[in-house]
Amino acid sequence: MTTKLREKVLAKDGCNIHYWVSNKRKSSWIVFLHGAGADHNMFNEQLPIVSEEFNLLMWDARGHGLSRPLGKNFSVKLLLDDLIEIMNKEGIEKATFVGQSMGGNAAQEMAFYHPDKVEKLVLIGCTCNTMRLTGLEKFYLKLTPFFIRMYPWRKLVNTSVKASALKPDVQEYLTKAFGSIGKKDFSRIFLATAACLHYEKGYNINKPLLLVYGEHDHTGNIKKIASSWAASESDCRLIEIADASHCAHQDNPLQFNAVFRSFMTP
């Protein structure tokens, strides 16, 4: 990590949740929320471009990185509870939330249940929590637990890594991060993330939104629904990141960072 942040720990519900803050007493905060199986290090390339102008918060969500154990009742709602407690502890009333995959789902839930805490959203490689799924998408979602149980752990990690990133160094990082979690917790995290989807007819986020996906992201319906999702929002920038997959900000940080900085400092 190139930007100096202070590590702190919140003990909550049997888990020591590690998080990092850089509070320069400025008015605006950015909260970084990593994807399932990853940790705070997945945003290392983004910190330098915003560290001088914003206060920063990043974490290892429970069950990830240094924040163990996962516990018995893991859910995206529990992640929100954890995050709100950290925000209250640090005096953060409102922030821009930058979320990748599971982190993006959590950021959307923050906007849905606590819109007063959200200034802007940056969503990277994640589906829309509140859009109606097609019959085929529902079918595949129901089959997911079966496929996860069927895959040997090493093959599951390898398949997940290849679906997530193109660059060898990013694949290496994800292999290490995923592997440290173990199949049981990895599966529970993945399934709990899928369980947070809830169709809400007519709902819009109604916040400034940067929606980003990788040119080669073939996970779920992310790329398929991006255009219609963006069109449904009144203030949304939709960006396809070239030469990138699911972790687009890591595969092509140069393009992503330019778009991200422009969005944060228009």
C-alpha positions in Angstrom: 0.0 0.0 0.0 1.6 3.3 -1.1 -0.7 5.7 0.8 -0.3 5.9 4.6 -3.4 4.7 6.5 -3.9 3.9 10.1 -5.0 0.4 10.9 -7.8 -0.1 13.5 -9.9 -3.0 14.8 -13.6 -3.2 15.6 -14.5 -6.2 17.8 -18.1 -7.1 16.9 -20.2 -10.2 17.0 -17.2 -12.5 17.6 -15.1 -11.0 14.8 -12.1 -8.7 14.9 -12.8 -6.4 11.9 -9.7 -4.8 10.6 -10.1 -1.5 8.8 -7.8 1.4 7.7 -8.5 5.1 7.7 -6.7 8.2 6.5 -8.5 11.1 8.1 -7.2 14.5 7.0 -10.1 16.3 8.6 -11.5 17.1 5.1 -15.3 17.1 4.6 -15.6 14.3 2.1 -15.0 10.6 2.6 -14.5 7.7 0.2 -15.2 4.1 1.5 -13.7 1.2 -0.5 -15.6 -2.1 -0.3 -13.7 -5.1 -1.8 -15.2 -8.1 -3.6 -16.0 -11.6 -2.3 -12.9 -13.5 -1.4 -10.6 -10.4 -1.7 -9.4 -7.9 0.9 -8.6 -4.2 1.2 -5.4 -4.6 -1.0 -7.5 -4.8 -4.2 -7.8 -1.0 -4.2 -4.1 -0.2 -3.8 -3.8 1.3 -7.3 -6.7 3.7 -6.5 -5.5 5.2 -3.3 -2.9 7.6 -4.6 -5.2 9.4 -6.9 -7.7 10.4 -4.2 -5.7 10.4 -1.0 -4.8 14.1 -1.0 -8.4 15.3 -1.5 -10.5 12.9 0.5 -10.6 11.1 3.8 -10.4 7.3 3.1 -11.8 4.2 4.7 -11.1 0.6 3.6 -11.6 -2.7 5.3 -11.2 -6.4 5.3 -14.9 -7.4 5.6 -15.6 -10.1 8.1 -14.4 -13.5 7.0 -11.8 -11.8 4.6 -8.2 -10.9 5.0 -7.3 -10.3 8.6 -11.0 -10.1 9.8 -11.8 -13.5 11.1 -13.8 -15.6 11.8 -16.7 -15.4 9.3 -19.2 -16.4 12.0 -22.4 -18.3 11.7 -24.8 -15.6 10.3 -22.8 -14.0 7.5 -25.0 -11.8 5.2 -24.7 -8.6 3.3 -27.0 -7.0 5.9 -24.5 -7.9 8.5 -21.8 -6.2 6.5 -23.9 -3.1 6.5 -24.3 -3.3 10.3 -20.5 -3.7 10.6 -19.8 -0.8 8.3 -22.3 1.6 9.9 -20.8 0.9 13.3 -17.3 1.7 11.9 -18.6 4.9 10.3 -20.2 6.0 13.5 -17.0 5.3 15.4 -15.0 7.4 12.9 -17.6 10.2 12.7 -18.5 9.5 9.0 -22.0 10.9 8.3 -21.9 10.5 4.5 -19.5 9.0 1.9 -18.9 8.0 -1.6 -18.9 4.2 -1.7 -16.6 2.4 -4.1 -17.6 -1.3 -4.3 -16.4 -4.1 -6.5 -18.7 -7.2 -7.0 -19.9 -8.1 -3.4 -18.7 -4.6 -2.3 -20.9 -3.1 -5.0 -23.8 -5.1 -3.8 -23.2 -3.9 -0.3 -22.9 -0.3 -1.5 -26.3 -0.6 -3.3 -27.9 -1.9 -0.1 -26.4 1.1 1.8 -28.1 3.4 -0.8 -31.4 1.4 -0.5 -31.6 1.2 3.3 -29.6 4.3 4.3 -29.7 6.8 1.4 -28.8 9.6 3.8 -25.3 8.1 4.2 -24.6 8.0 0.5 -23.1 10.9 -1.5 -22.1 9.0 -4.7 -21.7 5.4 -5.8 -18.9 3.8 -7.8 -19.9 0.2 -8.8 -17.4 -2.1 -10.4 -18.3 -5.4 -11.9 -21.5 -6.0 -10.0 -25.1 -6.7 -10.9 -28.1 -4.6 -9.9 -29.6 -5.7 -6.6 -33.1 -4.6 -7.4 -33.7 -5.5 -11.1 -36.0 -8.4 -11.9 -34.1 -11.6 -12.9 -35.1 -13.5 -15.9 -36.4 -17.1 -15.5 -33.1 -18.4 -16.8 -31.1 -16.3 -14.4 -33.2 -17.5 -11.5 -32.6 -21.1 -12.7 -28.8 -20.7 -12.8 -28.9 -19.0 -9.4 -30.6 -22.0 -7.9 -28.0 -24.3 -9.4 -25.1 -22.4 -8.0 -24.9 -24.1 -4.6 -24.8 -27.5 -6.4 -22.0 -26.4 -8.7 -20.0 -25.0 -5.8 -20.3 -28.2 -3.7 -19.3 -30.3 -6.8 -16.1 -28.4 -7.6 -12.9 -29.5 -5.8 -11.5 -26.5 -3.9 -8.4 -26.0 -6.0 -10.4 -26.1 -9.2 -13.0 -23.7 -7.7 -10.3 -21.2 -6.9 -8.6 -21.5 -10.3 -11.9 -21.1 -12.1 -12.9 -18.1 -10.0 -9.6 -16.4 -10.5 -9.6 -16.9 -14.3 -13.2 -15.5 -14.4 -12.1 -12.5 -12.3 -8.9 -11.2 -13.8 -6.7 -11.2 -16.9 -3.4 -9.8 -15.6 -1.1 -12.4 -14.1 -0.3 -10.3 -11.0 -4.0 -9.8 -10.3 -4.6 -13.5 -10.7 -1.8 -14.2 -8.3 -3.2 -11.8 -5.7 -6.7 -13.3 -6.0 -5.4 -16.9 -5.8 -3.7 -16.1 -2.5 -6.7 -14.1 -1.2 -9.3 -16.8 -2.2 -7.1 -19.6 -1.0 -6.7 -18.2 2.5 -10.5 -18.3 3.1 -11.1 -22.0 2.5 -14.0 -23.6 0.5 -16.6 -23.6 3.3 -16.4 -19.9 4.0 -15.8 -19.0 0.4 -19.0 -20.8 -0.6 -21.0 -19.2 2.3 -19.8 -15.7 1.3 -20.7 -16.3 -2.4 -24.2 -17.6 -1.6 -24.9 -14.9 0.9 -24.0 -12.3 -1.7 -26.4 -13.8 -4.2 -29.1 -13.8 -1.5 -29.1 -10.0 -1.2 -30.8 -9.6 -4.5 -34.4 -8.3 -4.2 -36.6 -7.0 -7.0 -38.0 -3.6 -6.3 -40.4 -2.4 -9.0 -39.8 1.2 -10.0 -36.8 1.7 -7.6 -33.9 4.0 -8.6 -30.8 4.7 -6.7 -31.1 8.5 -7.5 -27.5 9.2 -6.5 -24.6 10.2 -8.8 -23.5 6.8 -10.1 -20.4 5.6 -11.9 -21.1 2.1 -13.3 -18.1 0.2 -14.6 -17.6 -3.2 -16.1 -14.7 -5.0 -17.8 -14.7 -5.6 -21.6 -14.2 -9.3 -20.9 -16.3 -9.7 -17.8 -18.5 -12.8 -18.5 -19.6 -13.3 -14.9 -23.4 -13.5 -14.3 -25.5 -10.8 -16.1 -23.2 -7.9 -15.2 -22.3 -6.9 -18.8 -25.6 -7.8 -20.2 -27.7 -5.5 -18.0 -25.3 -2.6 -17.7 -26.8 -0.4 -20.4 -30.4 -0.9 -19.3 -29.4 -0.3 -15.7 -27.5 2.9 -16.6 -30.5 4.1 -18.7 -32.8 3.7 -15.7 -30.8 6.1 -13.5 -31.0 9.9 -13.9 -27.4 10.6 -13.1 -25.2 7.6 -14.3 -22.0 7.3 -16.2 -21.5 3.9 -17.8 -17.9 2.9 -18.7 -16.5 -0.2 -20.3 -12.9 -0.8 -19.2 -10.8 -2.2 -22.1 -8.6 -5.2 -21.7 -10.2 -6.0 -18.3 -12.4 -8.7 -16.7 -14.4 -8.8 -13.5 -11.8 -6.9 -11.5 -11.6 -4.1 -14.1 -10.0 -1.5 -11.8 -7.1 -4.0 -11.2 -6.8 -5.3 -14.8 -6.6 -1.8 -16.2 -6.0 0.7 -13.4 -4.8 3.4 -15.9 -8.2 3.7 -17.6 -10.2 3.1 -14.5 -8.3 5.7 -12.4 -8.8 8.4 -15.1 -12.5 7.8 -15.1 -12.7 7.5 -11.3 -10.8 10.7 -10.7 -13.0 12.6 -13.2 -16.1 11.3 -11.5 -14.8 12.3 -8.0 -13.5 15.8 -9.0 -15.7 17.0 -12.0 
